[in-house]
Amino acid sequence: MHDLYYINCIAIILKSLFNPIRKKKLRRRSCVVWIHLVLQSLLPLSLSFTPAVAASFYQSTEEASPPDITTPDNRLAGAAIAAGTLISSDNQSQSAANKARSALSSAANQSARDWLNQFGSARIQLNFNEHFRLDNSELDLLLPLYDNQATILFTQLGIRNKDSRNTGNIGAGIRTYRGAWMFGANSFFDNDFSGRNRRLGVGAEAWTDNLKLSANGYLGLTGWHQSRDVADYDERPANGFDLRAEAYLPSHPQLGGKLMFEQYHGDQVALFGKHSRQRNPYALTTGLTYTPIPLLTLGTEYRAGKGGERDANLNLQLNYRLGHSWRSQTDPALMTLDRSLAGGRHDLVERNNHIVLDYRRQEFIRLTLPDRLSGKSGQPVTLTAQVNATHGVDRIEWEYASLTNAGGRIGADAQHSLSLTLPPFQAAVGNNNSYSLSAVAYDSRGKASNRATTQVTVTGHAASAATSRMTAVPATLAADGRSTSRIVVNINDEFNQPVGGLADQLALSLNFTAQSGSAPGDGVAPPALGDIRETAPGEYSALFTAGDQPGAARVMSTIGGQELTDAVVTLTPAQGNQTFSLDKNSMVADNVDVATLTFTPRDDQGNAITGLGNRLAFTSSPSAGVGISAIAEDNGVYTAALKGTVAATVTVTPVVDGTSLTALNQTLVMNAGGMDAGRSAFTAEPKSIMNDNKAASTLTFTARDAYDNPVPGLDITFGVTGVAGTSLGTVAAANGVYTAQLTANTVGTATIVPLADGSPVGALSDSVTVIDTPIVFTVTTDRPTAKAGEVVQMTIEAQYASGAPVRDFNVDIRPTTAIGRTRPRREPITASINGASMYSGKTDNSGKITLAISDDDTIGLKTTYTVTPEAGAAVTREVIFSVTTSPDSEFAYYWGHMQDTVDGIKRPALRLEVDRPSAFYRQNNEQWVVMDNVGAESWCGTGKLPNAAALTGLHARHGSMSSAFGWPDKYYVTSSYAVKGADKYALMINLANGDTNIGLTPLEPQLVACAL
């Protein structure tokens, strides 16, 4: 019993170390007082070893030989505990209540164990709170149903209280024994009576001596329901699993360790408590246990999980085994049996008997929108939301920026709906014409719903009569039975975008009204319409042919049930022998040059018609910038003068009684006047270019006359001064605009003037700044490491940013340092560049320099070169030349490529490859470990130290190992011996000449080469 006191005291002290307040109190109070306080108040699940409670154990154990509790030590301990409990408490009445509660808990635990002893293995922990309620208590009982040497069928029952939840567990399982292993399977039903949660569990076990492996899966059977602990949340059991392992040291079965990984699935799983909920949390638990006797276990556990969650605890556990004697539960010698497979036949199933819960926030308001809406561009649609709200709907907030940014419109919205006008259809490739609209609803308490989304898709154009039109070109024809007009229908959507593909839906009809007083005679042909065809996207046309009778032909059209504005073609009487002419076909648009218009009307008998007066007019198209004088008549011949200021092709038409005689149309070309320097313009863009003969500035000269008409046909060139290395491309001309490209290879500011026929155009000029092109400078080597005697090729390249090479670019190359591999000290530089110690030169026409770097005299050095260009930052590059006398090892002093193994024998070890060598030998700049034959046997391993014949044969095949492979050529120790006097001396072989010798002393150290 004294041992139990001491063990329990140590556990309490260790636990108190985690709390600074307890540390201070521990200095002032006795360990006995702390034992009583912690065991009865903090660890009510365990038994407190006070004399009174211990006596109850002794009385219920038939085979036990309890210590005499009447001894002075025990009486003193009991008194000290009782006194310490009262003295250490600030509230003596509370302390007394705690003592009574502890006594009741102990008695209840003992009575329950005595009763359960009749049935099977049990683990019971009863705890009374200050109101004598069984909070945080638990009971587990394993009952064998069928038990023989090879198989156990059992049921396990459990009930527990945690966080004011009462949970019951019932399960069944089987354990079978195969040789040194037990394999088991089990299934459990867990029921949280308080929270109405139920769960199914399945598990597997694999045990052997000193090792227990188990796995458990947990599947919730209860759906979402109101949480008992968290307001406005639902709860349900979380699905999950755990993997567990417990192991004990065979030589010290009292010491054990445990490892467990567990994970549960859900969005808000309370693995670390209801206030630390996580999505799909996991945790890894590690622990150590010390069990001095089967009855008592001290343990520590540390659990770390997702998101930095962690906790740690110390625990004290009593393992009371039903049906076993007191002596068998307190005998340390039985720990070996306890950790054996036979000793744990009736151990309880290791699983999580507490139901881990998943939570979700309750939806007081939910918003639903249709998945998608679609329609034609400009089509009005209504988006209606469905809202389910416990506390009523306050408002809906809509998000429709993508739709309005594309040209859609939002109308007035009702409480649960939104009026939309779909945006224009985008016919560009890659545009899916789909827009996302979303909304969030709020109830009267300000709670927000989920965000719902609708995809609105514009499937195509919708024809709109308001933006579509129909015209006749021309609108007046002679009623000659052969003249034609083109009826053009432009169909657009609401956003004035053309709508194609509607030729088969467009309908045209014709209504003709004859001129008043005229009547068709025999054989008179009526006007006619041809077929409709689409001539451009959204443009449709049909050919109208005039009839023989004057009048008005009204063309009507419909599309999709919508009527477009009519087009009217006026048919005028045939023009007979009327003539209309101009005295010239072209003129200068300088408002000085004049063209004469002459119109001669005649009747059917060929007589001139006089006295038309105001009934006659002349029109021009275009009319802006064109002037026509008053008409003069001379015996039925009508003339007028035309002049203008616009450079264009002008169509002139006589008009009689408001009817245009388009059949008599005449065309006049009005050319621009002479170039006016004041009206002309010149620019160079961009204003800055690089000197790489690639970047270009565009020179643009626009020639205009006095009336701002573009003047084509000029001989325009450009003059450049200020920069010598410039080039001009070919001058291109289009409608009075003359352009050329300027490039340069010299830095400076170029001044450019336009030249017309070799002369400057007024004071017009512009400038372009030519700047240095950034140079890209690179240094590369064909390989970073080469062997002594080989060549490393270094390439230096200079390019402009445009990729053009930089020729005659000065470069200086110098070696700066040479160092070994693990020895950073500077060594003499032996490498050369093109046979010299340094290099200075220029790049060739390709912008490159190619150099050969070699180092025939190297001892295995890394040489650093600094490459300095004439402009820009210097660059460093490293080149390594290796030697055969050093191995390729991170422990070698110098860089090498020594062959490590020859004929199955490995080279000697370097000094740095051996931890604290006692002796070493220096050769060829490296230090090699030497050992005597005893040390060599240990270093190589049993049977791996070659004998004399093996090393002699190595020399016979290859000669000097130093010459052939760079190995050190001192003597090598062998496993062979020679007797000299009373001692045995190890034979040594010199791999330089094959000489066999014995050491000066029996244990003389030499080089060591081990067999693989």
Helices and strands as residue ranges (DSSP letters): H 2-16, H 20-28, H 31-37, I 38-42, H 51-59, H 72-88, H 92-116, E 121-125, E 138-147, E 151-162, E 165-178, E 181-192, E 197-208, E 211-220, E 225-226, E 233-237, E 239-248, E 255-265, E 282-293, E 296-305, G 306-308, E 310-318, H 326-330, G 332-334, H 335-338, G 342-344, E 357-361, E 365-368, E 372-376, E 380-384, E 386-389, E 393-399, H 401-405, E 409-410, E 417-421, E 434-443, E 452-460, E 464-473, E 476-478, E 484-492, E 506-514, E 528-529, E 533-536, E 539-545, E 551-559, E 562-563, E 567-572, E 579-582, E 586-588, E 595-600, G 613-615, E 616-621, E 626-628, E 632-634, E 637-644, E 648-656, E 659-660, G 662-664, E 666-671, E 681-685, E 688-690, E 697-702, E 716-721, E 726-728, E 732-734, E 737-744, E 748-756, E 759-760, E 766-771, E 775-781, E 785-787, E 791-800, E 810-819, E 832-833, E 839-842, E 848-854, E 862-869, E 875-887, E 896-898, E 901-902, E 905-906, G 911-913, E 920-923, E 926-931, H 933-940, H 948-958, H 961-965, E 971-980, E 983-990, E 996-998, E 1006-1007
